Amino acid sequence: MKHTRLLVLIVAMLIALLPVAGTAFADSPVGLGQLWLDGKQVRTLLPPAAMPHQGVDPLFKVPGQAAVAGVGPGDGGFHGGHWQVYDVSWNVTPYLLTSATAVAQAAAAGDITITRNAAADFLCPIQP
């Protein structure tokens, strides 16, 4: 009988805490973002973790659109989203860039300027 009362008390306390736990999770800063990889949008886990000057996977931050990843899961040289940040600035009217190849072609055409921003390197994994 004692154990039953204790169990009922524990269950009642847990039920009372559920709204608080749900709110805490809903207010969590963790969420999903998106970036371009090989012409397709893929999900990322946010918020990213700052890793200044430690990035190895190229990531191009393009104004007005989702970033473009240079590599992703299954690619040789992918290190799990340890992003080496490059800032892109436009020299022409902006258009959508959806792959590292498109970024390279835009740079070769003189449409964009790419600048390394090592202080902005971060860790943010790509989600399957």
ABEGO torsion letter per residue (X at the ends): XAAAAAAAAAAAAAAAAAAAAAAAAAABABBBBBBBBGGBBBBBBOBBBBBBGABABBBBBBBGBBBBBABBBGBBGBAGGBBBBBBBBBABBBBBBABAAAAAAAAAAGABBBBBBAAABBBBBBBX
